[in-house]
Structure formats: C-alpha cells, structure tokens
Amino acid sequence: ADWIVSYHLTEADADAGMPSLADMYQNVDPASQTVWVRVEDAATGCHEIITITLVVNQLPSPTMIAPVEACDDD
C-alpha cells in the first residue's frame, strides 16, 4: 500500500507517470522488449525508474521418442 508501481513503453512516459501499460500487455517485439518501471512512494510522491526486459521464449516442439522394448525371460 506504500508503493505505486506502473509500467511504461518509454522512459519519458515513466518519468511523467503516464500513460501506463495495460494489465494484459503484448510485446511489440515478440522475442524481447525493454519496458520502464516507475516505483513511487505513495506518501511523498518521490519515484525511481528502472528497466526490465520481457523475454518470451518459443514453446518447445515435442520430439518423437523411439519405442522402448524389453523382454521378460520367465
């Protein structure tokens, strides 16, 4: 409750505190994108800006596994 956190496309937007990204955000660059995070003290209004990199990995594709055979001698 003491901190207000918002996410932004540019450093200038983060510094201004608006516009912030929607809760359901899709990367502009599908593989990796840097966004700016504004963390503001709710009591004083002081804020700090940091960056985070969103990385989306492709889903792995399954590979076929050779059948395993075993013999039961008894």
PDB file of N, H, CA, C and O in Angstrom:
ATOM      1  N   ALA A   1       0.822  -1.202   0.000  1.00  0.00           N
ATOM      2  CA  ALA A   1       0.000   0.000   0.000  1.00  0.00           C
ATOM      3  C   ALA A   1       0.866   1.266   0.000  1.00  0.00           C
ATOM      4  O   ALA A   1       0.377   2.351  -0.315  1.00  0.00           O
ATOM      5  N   ASP A   2       2.146   1.129   0.352  1.00  0.00           N
ATOM      6  H   ASP A   2       2.543   0.248   0.608  1.00  0.00           H
ATOM      7  CA  ASP A   2       3.028   2.307   0.419  1.00  0.00           C
ATOM      8  C   ASP A   2       3.640   2.671  -0.924  1.00  0.00           C
ATOM      9  O   ASP A   2       4.194   3.760  -1.076  1.00  0.00           O
ATOM     10  N   TRP A   3       3.547   1.760  -1.916  1.00  0.00           N
ATOM     11  H   TRP A   3       3.098   0.875  -1.792  1.00  0.00           H
ATOM     12  CA  TRP A   3       4.215   1.970  -3.192  1.00  0.00           C
ATOM     13  C   TRP A   3       3.213   1.877  -4.338  1.00  0.00           C
ATOM     14  O   TRP A   3       2.289   1.064  -4.302  1.00  0.00           O
ATOM     15  N   ILE A   4       3.403   2.714  -5.349  1.00  0.00           N
ATOM     16  H   ILE A   4       4.154   3.374  -5.378  1.00  0.00           H
ATOM     17  CA  ILE A   4       2.603   2.670  -6.568  1.00  0.00           C
ATOM     18  C   ILE A   4       3.547   2.249  -7.686  1.00  0.00           C
ATOM     19  O   ILE A   4       4.539   2.928  -7.950  1.00  0.00           O
ATOM     20  N   VAL A   5       3.246   1.133  -8.344  1.00  0.00           N
ATOM     21  H   VAL A   5       2.440   0.581  -8.130  1.00  0.00           H
ATOM     22  CA  VAL A   5       4.103   0.595  -9.397  1.00  0.00           C
ATOM     23  C   VAL A   5       3.353   0.664 -10.722  1.00  0.00           C
ATOM     24  O   VAL A   5       2.207   0.225 -10.818  1.00  0.00           O
ATOM     25  N   SER A   6       4.006   1.218 -11.746  1.00  0.00           N
ATOM     26  H   SER A   6       4.937   1.575 -11.669  1.00  0.00           H
ATOM     27  CA  SER A   6       3.403   1.270 -13.082  1.00  0.00           C
ATOM     28  C   SER A   6       4.476   0.952 -14.122  1.00  0.00           C
ATOM     29  O   SER A   6       5.671   1.119 -13.876  1.00  0.00           O
ATOM     30  N   TYR A   7       4.025   0.492 -15.288  1.00  0.00           N
ATOM     31  H   TYR A   7       3.054   0.356 -15.488  1.00  0.00           H
ATOM     32  CA  TYR A   7       4.918   0.051 -16.366  1.00  0.00           C
ATOM     33  C   TYR A   7       4.661   0.919 -17.591  1.00  0.00           C
ATOM     34  O   TYR A   7       3.520   1.276 -17.883  1.00  0.00           O
ATOM     35  N   HIS A   8       5.764   1.264 -18.326  1.00  0.00           N
ATOM     36  H   HIS A   8       6.691   0.974 -18.089  1.00  0.00           H
ATOM     37  CA  HIS A   8       5.663   2.231 -19.418  1.00  0.00           C
ATOM     38  C   HIS A   8       6.534   1.823 -20.603  1.00  0.00           C
ATOM     39  O   HIS A   8       7.521   1.104 -20.448  1.00  0.00           O
ATOM     40  N   LEU A   9       6.142   2.304 -21.810  1.00  0.00           N
ATOM     41  H   LEU A   9       5.340   2.887 -21.936  1.00  0.00           H
ATOM     42  CA  LEU A   9       6.907   1.989 -23.028  1.00  0.00           C
ATOM     43  C   LEU A   9       8.172   2.816 -23.167  1.00  0.00           C
ATOM     44  O   LEU A   9       9.142   2.365 -23.777  1.00  0.00           O
ATOM     45  N   THR A  10       8.176   4.025 -22.607  1.00  0.00           N
ATOM     46  H   THR A  10       7.388   4.391 -22.111  1.00  0.00           H
ATOM     47  CA  THR A  10       9.349   4.895 -22.735  1.00  0.00           C
ATOM     48  C   THR A  10       9.753   5.443 -21.366  1.00  0.00           C
ATOM     49  O   THR A  10       8.957   5.473 -20.427  1.00  0.00           O
ATOM     50  N   GLU A  11      10.987   5.867 -21.283  1.00  0.00           N
ATOM     51  H   GLU A  11      11.634   5.843 -22.045  1.00  0.00           H
ATOM     52  CA  GLU A  11      11.477   6.467 -20.040  1.00  0.00           C
ATOM     53  C   GLU A  11      10.739   7.767 -19.750  1.00  0.00           C
ATOM     54  O   GLU A  11      10.440   8.072 -18.596  1.00  0.00           O
ATOM     55  N   ALA A  12      10.444   8.538 -20.805  1.00  0.00           N
ATOM     56  H   ALA A  12      10.687   8.291 -21.743  1.00  0.00           H
ATOM     57  CA  ALA A  12       9.720   9.799 -20.615  1.00  0.00           C
ATOM     58  C   ALA A  12       8.323   9.556 -20.048  1.00  0.00           C
ATOM     59  O   ALA A  12       7.875  10.292 -19.169  1.00  0.00           O
ATOM     60  N   ASP A  13       7.632   8.523 -20.546  1.00  0.00           N
ATOM     61  H   ASP A  13       7.996   7.925 -21.259  1.00  0.00           H
ATOM     62  CA  ASP A  13       6.310   8.177 -20.011  1.00  0.00           C
ATOM     63  C   ASP A  13       6.419   7.778 -18.541  1.00  0.00           C
ATOM     64  O   ASP A  13       5.585   8.172 -17.725  1.00  0.00           O
ATOM     65  N   ALA A  14       7.439   7.001 -18.204  1.00  0.00           N
ATOM     66  H   ALA A  14       8.116   6.681 -18.867  1.00  0.00           H
ATOM     67  CA  ALA A  14       7.630   6.568 -16.818  1.00  0.00           C
ATOM     68  C   ALA A  14       7.910   7.760 -15.922  1.00  0.00           C
ATOM     69  O   ALA A  14       7.400   7.830 -14.804  1.00  0.00           O
ATOM     70  N   ASP A  15       8.720   8.701 -16.402  1.00  0.00           N
ATOM     71  H   ASP A  15       9.134   8.644 -17.310  1.00  0.00           H
ATOM     72  CA  ASP A  15       9.046   9.883 -15.615  1.00  0.00           C
ATOM     73  C   ASP A  15       7.790  10.726 -15.366  1.00  0.00           C
ATOM     74  O   ASP A  15       7.601  11.266 -14.276  1.00  0.00           O
ATOM     75  N   ALA A  16       6.935  10.829 -16.393  1.00  0.00           N
ATOM     76  H   ALA A  16       7.089  10.389 -17.278  1.00  0.00           H
ATOM     77  CA  ALA A  16       5.700  11.596 -16.263  1.00  0.00           C
ATOM     78  C   ALA A  16       4.625  10.827 -15.491  1.00  0.00           C
ATOM     79  O   ALA A  16       3.682  11.423 -14.968  1.00  0.00           O
ATOM     80  N   GLY A  17       4.772   9.503 -15.422  1.00  0.00           N
ATOM     81  H   GLY A  17       5.537   9.019 -15.846  1.00  0.00           H
ATOM     82  CA  GLY A  17       3.795   8.681 -14.719  1.00  0.00           C
ATOM     83  C   GLY A  17       2.595   8.302 -15.560  1.00  0.00           C
ATOM     84  O   GLY A  17       1.628   7.746 -15.040  1.00  0.00           O
ATOM     85  N   MET A  18       2.638   8.593 -16.860  1.00  0.00           N
ATOM     86  H   MET A  18       3.424   9.045 -17.282  1.00  0.00           H
ATOM     87  CA  MET A  18       1.542   8.230 -17.740  1.00  0.00           C
ATOM     88  C   MET A  18       1.988   8.255 -19.182  1.00  0.00           C
ATOM     89  O   MET A  18       2.975   8.939 -19.454  1.00  0.00           O
ATOM     90  N   PRO A  19       1.387   7.603 -20.108  1.00  0.00           N
ATOM     91  CA  PRO A  19       0.389   6.557 -19.879  1.00  0.00           C
ATOM     92  C   PRO A  19       1.078   5.258 -19.459  1.00  0.00           C
ATOM     93  O   PRO A  19       2.211   4.988 -19.857  1.00  0.00           O
ATOM     94  N   SER A  20       0.397   4.482 -18.673  1.00  0.00           N
ATOM     95  H   SER A  20      -0.523   4.702 -18.350  1.00  0.00           H
ATOM     96  CA  SER A  20       0.971   3.210 -18.254  1.00  0.00           C
ATOM     97  C   SER A  20       0.418   2.090 -19.123  1.00  0.00           C
ATOM     98  O   SER A  20      -0.631   2.230 -19.753  1.00  0.00           O
ATOM     99  N   LEU A  21       1.143   0.977 -19.142  1.00  0.00           N
ATOM    100  H   LEU A  21       1.995   0.863 -18.630  1.00  0.00           H
ATOM    101  CA  LEU A  21       0.728  -0.165 -19.946  1.00  0.00           C
ATOM    102  C   LEU A  21      -0.464  -0.865 -19.308  1.00  0.00           C
ATOM    103  O   LEU A  21      -0.633  -0.848 -18.089  1.00  0.00           O
ATOM    104  N   ALA A  22      -1.280  -1.476 -20.146  1.00  0.00           N
ATOM    105  H   ALA A  22      -1.143  -1.490 -21.136  1.00  0.00           H
ATOM    106  CA  ALA A  22      -2.441  -2.224 -19.668  1.00  0.00           C
ATOM    107  C   ALA A  22      -1.982  -3.471 -18.919  1.00  0.00           C
ATOM    108  O   ALA A  22      -0.856  -3.936 -19.098  1.00  0.00           O
ATOM    109  N   ASP A  23      -2.862  -4.004 -18.084  1.00  0.00           N
ATOM    110  H   ASP A  23      -3.777  -3.626 -17.939  1.00  0.00           H
ATOM    111  CA  ASP A  23      -2.533  -5.215 -17.318  1.00  0.00           C
ATOM    112  C   ASP A  23      -2.212  -6.388 -18.238  1.00  0.00           C
ATOM    113  O   ASP A  23      -1.311  -7.172 -17.941  1.00  0.00           O
ATOM    114  N   MET A  24      -2.925  -6.520 -19.336  1.00  0.00           N
ATOM    115  H   MET A  24      -3.657  -5.884 -19.578  1.00  0.00           H
ATOM    116  CA  MET A  24      -2.667  -7.585 -20.307  1.00  0.00           C
ATOM    117  C   MET A  24      -1.901  -6.945 -21.465  1.00  0.00           C
ATOM    118  O   MET A  24      -2.506  -6.348 -22.354  1.00  0.00           O
ATOM    119  N   TYR A  25      -0.589  -7.066 -21.456  1.00  0.00           N
ATOM    120  H   TYR A  25      -0.097  -7.552 -20.733  1.00  0.00           H
ATOM    121  CA  TYR A  25       0.270  -6.403 -22.435  1.00  0.00           C
ATOM    122  C   TYR A  25       0.913  -7.427 -23.350  1.00  0.00           C
ATOM    123  O   TYR A  25       1.367  -8.474 -22.890  1.00  0.00           O
ATOM    124  N   GLN A  26       0.957  -7.132 -24.646  1.00  0.00           N
ATOM    125  H   GLN A  26       0.588  -6.281 -25.020  1.00  0.00           H
ATOM    126  CA  GLN A  26       1.630  -7.994 -25.612  1.00  0.00           C
ATOM    127  C   GLN A  26       2.854  -7.257 -26.144  1.00  0.00           C
ATOM    128  O   GLN A  26       2.751  -6.118 -26.598  1.00  0.00           O
ATOM    129  N   ASN A  27       4.008  -7.909 -26.087  1.00  0.00           N
ATOM    130  H   ASN A  27       4.092  -8.835 -25.718  1.00  0.00           H
ATOM    131  CA  ASN A  27       5.253  -7.281 -26.544  1.00  0.00           C
ATOM    132  C   ASN A  27       5.126  -6.748 -27.961  1.00  0.00           C
ATOM    133  O   ASN A  27       4.488  -7.364 -28.814  1.00  0.00           O
ATOM    134  N   VAL A  28       5.745  -5.587 -28.207  1.00  0.00           N
ATOM    135  H   VAL A  28       6.264  -5.086 -27.514  1.00  0.00           H
ATOM    136  CA  VAL A  28       5.841  -5.049 -29.564  1.00  0.00           C
ATOM    137  C   VAL A  28       6.824  -5.903 -30.359  1.00  0.00           C
ATOM    138  O   VAL A  28       6.564  -6.258 -31.509  1.00  0.00           O
ATOM    139  N   ASP A  29       7.947  -6.228 -29.740  1.00  0.00           N
ATOM    140  H   ASP A  29       8.158  -5.940 -28.806  1.00  0.00           H
ATOM    141  CA  ASP A  29       8.924  -7.152 -30.314  1.00  0.00           C
ATOM    142  C   ASP A  29       8.644  -8.512 -29.679  1.00  0.00           C
ATOM    143  O   ASP A  29       8.827  -8.664 -28.471  1.00  0.00           O
ATOM    144  N   PRO A  30       8.206  -9.506 -30.455  1.00  0.00           N
ATOM    145  CA  PRO A  30       7.759 -10.763 -29.869  1.00  0.00           C
ATOM    146  C   PRO A  30       8.796 -11.483 -29.001  1.00  0.00           C
ATOM    147  O   PRO A  30       8.419 -12.161 -28.045  1.00  0.00           O
ATOM    148  N   ALA A  31      10.073 -11.355 -29.304  1.00  0.00           N
ATOM    149  H   ALA A  31      10.379 -10.804 -30.080  1.00  0.00           H
ATOM    150  CA  ALA A  31      11.084 -12.132 -28.578  1.00  0.00           C
ATOM    151  C   ALA A  31      11.544 -11.453 -27.287  1.00  0.00           C
ATOM    152  O   ALA A  31      11.704 -12.114 -26.262  1.00  0.00           O
ATOM    153  N   SER A  32      11.755 -10.141 -27.336  1.00  0.00           N
ATOM    154  H   SER A  32      11.624  -9.604 -28.169  1.00  0.00           H
ATOM    155  CA  SER A  32      12.332  -9.451 -26.184  1.00  0.00           C
ATOM    156  C   SER A  32      12.015  -7.963 -26.279  1.00  0.00           C
ATOM    157  O   SER A  32      12.115  -7.368 -27.352  1.00  0.00           O
ATOM    158  N   GLN A  33      11.632  -7.366 -25.152  1.00  0.00           N
ATOM    159  H   GLN A  33      11.551  -7.849 -24.280  1.00  0.00           H
ATOM    160  CA  GLN A  33      11.345  -5.932 -25.146  1.00  0.00           C
ATOM    161  C   GLN A  33      11.664  -5.351 -23.780  1.00  0.00           C
ATOM    162  O   GLN A  33      11.395  -5.972 -22.752  1.00  0.00           O
ATOM    163  N   THR A  34      12.236  -4.162 -23.775  1.00  0.00           N
ATOM    164  H   THR A  34      12.454  -3.657 -24.610  1.00  0.00           H
ATOM    165  CA  THR A  34      12.524  -3.453 -22.529  1.00  0.00           C
ATOM    166  C   THR A  34      11.374  -2.512 -22.225  1.00  0.00           C
ATOM    167  O   THR A  34      10.918  -1.778 -23.101  1.00  0.00           O
ATOM    168  N   VAL A  35      10.904  -2.532 -20.985  1.00  0.00           N
ATOM    169  H   VAL A  35      11.275  -3.129 -20.274  1.00  0.00           H
ATOM    170  CA  VAL A  35       9.893  -1.579 -20.525  1.00  0.00           C
ATOM    171  C   VAL A  35      10.438  -0.870 -19.290  1.00  0.00           C
ATOM    172  O   VAL A  35      11.321  -1.381 -18.603  1.00  0.00           O
ATOM    173  N   TRP A  36       9.897   0.313 -19.023  1.00  0.00           N
ATOM    174  H   TRP A  36       9.179   0.729 -19.581  1.00  0.00           H
ATOM    175  CA  TRP A  36      10.335   1.106 -17.879  1.00  0.00           C
ATOM    176  C   TRP A  36       9.319   0.940 -16.759  1.00  0.00           C
ATOM    177  O   TRP A  36       8.109   0.926 -16.989  1.00  0.00           O
ATOM    178  N   VAL A  37       9.834   0.817 -15.553  1.00  0.00           N
ATOM    179  H   VAL A  37      10.817   0.829 -15.366  1.00  0.00           H
ATOM    180  CA  VAL A  37       9.005   0.621 -14.373  1.00  0.00           C
ATOM    181  C   VAL A  37       9.166   1.845 -13.468  1.00  0.00           C
ATOM    182  O   VAL A  37      10.281   2.240 -13.125  1.00  0.00           O
ATOM    183  N   ARG A  38       8.043   2.426 -13.094  1.00  0.00           N
ATOM    184  H   ARG A  38       7.137   2.105 -13.373  1.00  0.00           H
ATOM    185  CA  ARG A  38       8.054   3.570 -12.171  1.00  0.00           C
ATOM    186  C   ARG A  38       7.567   3.069 -10.823  1.00  0.00           C
ATOM    187  O   ARG A  38       6.470   2.518 -10.719  1.00  0.00           O
ATOM    188  N   VAL A  39       8.379   3.258  -9.790  1.00  0.00           N
ATOM    189  H   VAL A  39       9.270   3.705  -9.875  1.00  0.00           H
ATOM    190  CA  VAL A  39       8.006   2.892  -8.428  1.00  0.00           C
ATOM    191  C   VAL A  39       7.946   4.195  -7.638  1.00  0.00           C
ATOM    192  O   VAL A  39       8.949   4.890  -7.475  1.00  0.00           O
ATOM    193  N   GLU A  40       6.744   4.511  -7.152  1.00  0.00           N
ATOM    194  H   GLU A  40       5.929   3.947  -7.285  1.00  0.00           H
ATOM    195  CA  GLU A  40       6.510   5.797  -6.486  1.00  0.00           C
ATOM    196  C   GLU A  40       6.104   5.581  -5.030  1.00  0.00           C
ATOM    197  O   GLU A  40       5.288   4.711  -4.726  1.00  0.00           O
ATOM    198  N   ASP A  41       6.676   6.375  -4.142  1.00  0.00           N
ATOM    199  H   ASP A  41       7.339   7.082  -4.389  1.00  0.00           H
ATOM    200  CA  ASP A  41       6.292   6.356  -2.732  1.00  0.00           C
ATOM    201  C   ASP A  41       4.953   7.091  -2.623  1.00  0.00           C
ATOM    202  O   ASP A  41       4.877   8.279  -2.935  1.00  0.00           O
ATOM    203  N   ALA A  42       3.904   6.403  -2.186  1.00  0.00           N
ATOM    204  H   ALA A  42       3.966   5.437  -1.932  1.00  0.00           H
ATOM    205  CA  ALA A  42       2.563   6.981  -2.117  1.00  0.00           C
ATOM    206  C   ALA A  42       2.498   8.164  -1.151  1.00  0.00           C
ATOM    207  O   ALA A  42       1.687   9.071  -1.338  1.00  0.00           O
ATOM    208  N   ALA A  43       3.337   8.161  -0.130  1.00  0.00           N
ATOM    209  H   ALA A  43       3.996   7.425   0.022  1.00  0.00           H
ATOM    210  CA  ALA A  43       3.293   9.231   0.876  1.00  0.00           C
ATOM    211  C   ALA A  43       4.010  10.496   0.416  1.00  0.00           C
ATOM    212  O   ALA A  43       3.525  11.605   0.643  1.00  0.00           O
ATOM    213  N   THR A  44       5.165  10.330  -0.230  1.00  0.00           N
ATOM    214  H   THR A  44       5.559   9.429  -0.414  1.00  0.00           H
ATOM    215  CA  THR A  44       5.979  11.506  -0.573  1.00  0.00           C
ATOM    216  C   THR A  44       5.879  11.917  -2.040  1.00  0.00           C
ATOM    217  O   THR A  44       6.159  13.066  -2.381  1.00  0.00           O
ATOM    218  N   GLY A  45       5.479  10.979  -2.917  1.00  0.00           N
ATOM    219  H   GLY A  45       5.251  10.046  -2.639  1.00  0.00           H
ATOM    220  CA  GLY A  45       5.438  11.272  -4.349  1.00  0.00           C
ATOM    221  C   GLY A  45       6.786  11.089  -5.028  1.00  0.00           C
ATOM    222  O   GLY A  45       6.881  11.199  -6.250  1.00  0.00           O
ATOM    223  N   CYS A  46       7.833  10.812  -4.253  1.00  0.00           N
ATOM    224  H   CYS A  46       7.756  10.722  -3.260  1.00  0.00           H
ATOM    225  CA  CYS A  46       9.153  10.563  -4.842  1.00  0.00           C
ATOM    226  C   CYS A  46       9.090   9.257  -5.628  1.00  0.00           C
ATOM    227  O   CYS A  46       8.384   8.323  -5.249  1.00  0.00           O
ATOM    228  N   HIS A  47       9.839   9.207  -6.726  1.00  0.00           N
ATOM    229  H   HIS A  47      10.413   9.966  -7.034  1.00  0.00           H
ATOM    230  CA  HIS A  47       9.801   7.990  -7.533  1.00  0.00           C
ATOM    231  C   HIS A  47      11.186   7.622  -8.064  1.00  0.00           C
ATOM    232  O   HIS A  47      12.100   8.445  -8.116  1.00  0.00           O
ATOM    233  N   GLU A  48      11.299   6.381  -8.446  1.00  0.00           N
ATOM    234  H   GLU A  48      10.557   5.712  -8.404  1.00  0.00           H
ATOM    235  CA  GLU A  48      12.522   5.837  -9.065  1.00  0.00           C
ATOM    236  C   GLU A  48      12.072   5.095 -10.317  1.00  0.00           C
ATOM    237  O   GLU A  48      10.983   4.523 -10.359  1.00  0.00           O
ATOM    238  N   ILE A  49      12.926   5.114 -11.330  1.00  0.00           N
ATOM    239  H   ILE A  49      13.811   5.578 -11.295  1.00  0.00           H
ATOM    240  CA  ILE A  49      12.617   4.433 -12.590  1.00  0.00           C
ATOM    241  C   ILE A  49      13.692   3.392 -12.859  1.00  0.00           C
ATOM    242  O   ILE A  49      14.887   3.678 -12.775  1.00  0.00           O
ATOM    243  N   ILE A  50      13.255   2.191 -13.182  1.00  0.00           N
ATOM    244  H   ILE A  50      12.285   1.959 -13.250  1.00  0.00           H
ATOM    245  CA  ILE A  50      14.178   1.115 -13.560  1.00  0.00           C
ATOM    246  C   ILE A  50      13.655   0.488 -14.849  1.00  0.00           C
ATOM    247  O   ILE A  50      12.520   0.739 -15.253  1.00  0.00           O
ATOM    248  N   THR A  51      14.481  -0.323 -15.485  1.00  0.00           N
ATOM    249  H   THR A  51      15.404  -0.528 -15.157  1.00  0.00           H
ATOM    250  CA  THR A  51      14.035  -1.047 -16.673  1.00  0.00           C
ATOM    251  C   THR A  51      13.989  -2.540 -16.383  1.00  0.00           C
ATOM    252  O   THR A  51      14.734  -3.063 -15.554  1.00  0.00           O
ATOM    253  N   ILE A  52      13.093  -3.199 -17.089  1.00  0.00           N
ATOM    254  H   ILE A  52      12.488  -2.774 -17.763  1.00  0.00           H
ATOM    255  CA  ILE A  52      13.062  -4.661 -17.082  1.00  0.00           C
ATOM    256  C   ILE A  52      12.950  -5.114 -18.529  1.00  0.00           C
ATOM    257  O   ILE A  52      12.405  -4.399 -19.371  1.00  0.00           O
ATOM    258  N   THR A  53      13.458  -6.286 -18.811  1.00  0.00           N
ATOM    259  H   THR A  53      13.900  -6.866 -18.127  1.00  0.00           H
ATOM    260  CA  THR A  53      13.362  -6.839 -20.154  1.00  0.00           C
ATOM    261  C   THR A  53      12.420  -8.028 -20.123  1.00  0.00           C
ATOM    262  O   THR A  53      12.627  -8.991 -19.385  1.00  0.00           O
ATOM    263  N   LEU A  54      11.375  -7.938 -20.945  1.00  0.00           N
ATOM    264  H   LEU A  54      11.207  -7.155 -21.545  1.00  0.00           H
ATOM    265  CA  LEU A  54      10.417  -9.032 -21.070  1.00  0.00           C
ATOM    266  C   LEU A  54      10.927  -9.963 -22.156  1.00  0.00           C
ATOM    267  O   LEU A  54      11.141  -9.536 -23.291  1.00  0.00           O
ATOM    268  N   VAL A  55      11.122 -11.224 -21.822  1.00  0.00           N
ATOM    269  H   VAL A  55      10.948 -11.571 -20.900  1.00  0.00           H
ATOM    270  CA  VAL A  55      11.627 -12.209 -22.773  1.00  0.00           C
ATOM    271  C   VAL A  55      10.573 -13.295 -22.918  1.00  0.00           C
ATOM    272  O   VAL A  55      10.129 -13.887 -21.934  1.00  0.00           O
ATOM    273  N   VAL A  56      10.181 -13.547 -24.162  1.00  0.00           N
ATOM    274  H   VAL A  56      10.542 -13.067 -24.961  1.00  0.00           H
ATOM    275  CA  VAL A  56       9.204 -14.591 -24.444  1.00  0.00           C
ATOM    276  C   VAL A  56       9.906 -15.681 -25.234  1.00  0.00           C
ATOM    277  O   VAL A  56      10.367 -15.448 -26.351  1.00  0.00           O
ATOM    278  N   ASN A  57       9.986 -16.863 -24.658  1.00  0.00           N
ATOM    279  H   ASN A  57       9.611 -17.052 -23.751  1.00  0.00           H
ATOM    280  CA  ASN A  57      10.608 -17.996 -25.334  1.00  0.00           C
ATOM    281  C   ASN A  57       9.555 -18.762 -26.126  1.00  0.00           C
ATOM    282  O   ASN A  57       8.411 -18.897 -25.693  1.00  0.00           O
ATOM    283  N   GLN A  58       9.953 -19.252 -27.275  1.00  0.00           N
ATOM    284  H   GLN A  58      10.883 -19.142 -27.626  1.00  0.00           H
ATOM    285  CA  GLN A  58       9.062 -20.076 -28.082  1.00  0.00           C
ATOM    286  C   GLN A  58       8.739 -21.361 -27.332  1.00  0.00           C
ATOM    287  O   GLN A  58       9.559 -21.872 -26.570  1.00  0.00           O
ATOM    288  N   LEU A  59       7.539 -21.872 -27.559  1.00  0.00           N
ATOM    289  H   LEU A  59       6.873 -21.456 -28.178  1.00  0.00           H
ATOM    290  CA  LEU A  59       7.197 -23.158 -26.972  1.00  0.00           C
ATOM    291  C   LEU A  59       8.077 -24.231 -27.596  1.00  0.00           C
ATOM    292  O   LEU A  59       8.310 -24.212 -28.805  1.00  0.00           O
ATOM    293  N   PRO A  60       8.563 -25.154 -26.802  1.00  0.00           N
ATOM    294  CA  PRO A  60       9.370 -26.228 -27.388  1.00  0.00           C
ATOM    295  C   PRO A  60       8.474 -27.144 -28.212  1.00  0.00           C
ATOM    296  O   PRO A  60       7.303 -27.342 -27.886  1.00  0.00           O
ATOM    297  N   SER A  61       9.032 -27.696 -29.274  1.00  0.00           N
ATOM    298  H   SER A  61       9.983 -27.535 -29.539  1.00  0.00           H
ATOM    299  CA  SER A  61       8.249 -28.651 -30.058  1.00  0.00           C
ATOM    300  C   SER A  61       8.641 -30.056 -29.613  1.00  0.00           C
ATOM    301  O   SER A  61       9.822 -30.365 -29.452  1.00  0.00           O
ATOM    302  N   PRO A  62       7.643 -30.888 -29.419  1.00  0.00           N
ATOM    303  CA  PRO A  62       7.949 -32.244 -28.943  1.00  0.00           C
ATOM    304  C   PRO A  62       8.704 -33.047 -30.000  1.00  0.00           C
ATOM    305  O   PRO A  62       8.520 -32.845 -31.200  1.00  0.00           O
ATOM    306  N   THR A  63       9.534 -33.935 -29.545  1.00  0.00           N
ATOM    307  H   THR A  63       9.684 -34.099 -28.570  1.00  0.00           H
ATOM    308  CA  THR A  63      10.252 -34.820 -30.456  1.00  0.00           C
ATOM    309  C   THR A  63       9.764 -36.240 -30.230  1.00  0.00           C
ATOM    310  O   THR A  63       9.369 -36.611 -29.125  1.00  0.00           O
ATOM    311  N   MET A  64       9.797 -37.007 -31.270  1.00  0.00           N
ATOM    312  H   MET A  64      10.118 -36.706 -32.168  1.00  0.00           H
ATOM    313  CA  MET A  64       9.357 -38.396 -31.163  1.00  0.00           C
ATOM    314  C   MET A  64      10.424 -39.209 -30.437  1.00  0.00           C
ATOM    315  O   MET A  64      11.618 -39.074 -30.703  1.00  0.00           O
ATOM    316  N   ILE A  65       9.978 -40.038 -29.532  1.00  0.00           N
ATOM    317  H   ILE A  65       9.008 -40.148 -29.316  1.00  0.00           H
ATOM    318  CA  ILE A  65      10.891 -40.903 -28.790  1.00  0.00           C
ATOM    319  C   ILE A  65      10.735 -42.321 -29.349  1.00  0.00           C
ATOM    320  O   ILE A  65       9.622 -42.810 -29.544  1.00  0.00           O
ATOM    321  N   ALA A  66      11.861 -42.958 -29.598  1.00  0.00           N
ATOM    322  H   ALA A  66      12.765 -42.561 -29.440  1.00  0.00           H
ATOM    323  CA  ALA A  66      11.839 -44.315 -30.128  1.00  0.00           C
ATOM    324  C   ALA A  66      11.179 -45.250 -29.106  1.00  0.00           C
ATOM    325  O   ALA A  66      11.407 -45.108 -27.904  1.00  0.00           O
ATOM    326  N   PRO A  67      10.371 -46.193 -29.569  1.00  0.00           N
ATOM    327  CA  PRO A  67       9.742 -47.117 -28.618  1.00  0.00           C
ATOM    328  C   PRO A  67      10.778 -47.928 -27.862  1.00  0.00           C
ATOM    329  O   PRO A  67      11.822 -48.291 -28.404  1.00  0.00           O
ATOM    330  N   VAL A  68      10.479 -48.200 -26.622  1.00  0.00           N
ATOM    331  H   VAL A  68       9.631 -47.905 -26.182  1.00  0.00           H
ATOM    332  CA  VAL A  68      11.385 -48.982 -25.770  1.00  0.00           C
ATOM    333  C   VAL A  68      10.830 -50.411 -25.725  1.00  0.00           C
ATOM    334  O   VAL A  68       9.655 -50.629 -25.429  1.00  0.00           O
ATOM    335  N   GLU A  69      11.698 -51.370 -26.024  1.00  0.00           N
ATOM    336  H   GLU A  69      12.652 -51.194 -26.265  1.00  0.00           H
ATOM    337  CA  GLU A  69      11.284 -52.763 -25.969  1.00  0.00           C
ATOM    338  C   GLU A  69      12.091 -53.476 -24.893  1.00  0.00           C
ATOM    339  O   GLU A  69      13.289 -53.237 -24.747  1.00  0.00           O
ATOM    340  N   ALA A  70      11.433 -54.348 -24.142  1.00  0.00           N
ATOM    341  H   ALA A  70      10.459 -54.541 -24.260  1.00  0.00           H
ATOM    342  CA  ALA A  70      12.104 -55.145 -23.121  1.00  0.00           C
ATOM    343  C   ALA A  70      11.545 -56.546 -23.184  1.00  0.00           C
ATOM    344  O   ALA A  70      10.357 -56.741 -23.440  1.00  0.00           O
ATOM    345  N   CYS A  71      12.391 -57.510 -22.953  1.00  0.00           N
ATOM    346  H   CYS A  71      13.356 -57.353 -22.744  1.00  0.00           H
ATOM    347  CA  CYS A  71      11.971 -58.907 -22.972  1.00  0.00           C
ATOM    348  C   CYS A  71      11.906 -59.444 -21.550  1.00  0.00           C
ATOM    349  O   CYS A  71      12.775 -59.157 -20.727  1.00  0.00           O
ATOM    350  N   ASP A  72      10.884 -60.216 -21.274  1.00  0.00           N
ATOM    351  H   ASP A  72      10.178 -60.450 -21.942  1.00  0.00           H
ATOM    352  CA  ASP A  72      10.732 -60.862 -19.981  1.00  0.00           C
ATOM    353  C   ASP A  72      11.022 -62.339 -20.203  1.00  0.00           C
ATOM    354  O   ASP A  72      10.222 -63.029 -20.836  1.00  0.00           O
ATOM    355  N   ASP A  73      12.146 -62.840 -19.699  1.00  0.00           N
ATOM    356  H   ASP A  73      12.796 -62.279 -19.186  1.00  0.00           H
ATOM    357  CA  ASP A  73      12.592 -64.203 -19.985  1.00  0.00           C
ATOM    358  C   ASP A  73      11.864 -65.274 -19.167  1.00  0.00           C
ATOM    359  O   ASP A  73      12.013 -66.455 -19.481  1.00  0.00           O
ATOM    360  N   ASP A  74      11.100 -64.934 -18.157  1.00  0.00           N
ATOM    361  H   ASP A  74      10.979 -63.975 -17.903  1.00  0.00           H
ATOM    362  CA  ASP A  74      10.450 -66.004 -17.389  1.00  0.00           C
ATOM    363  C   ASP A  74       8.999 -66.001 -17.619  1.00  0.00           C
ATOM    364  O   ASP A  74       8.283 -66.829 -17.057  1.00  0.00           O
TER     365      ASP A  74
END
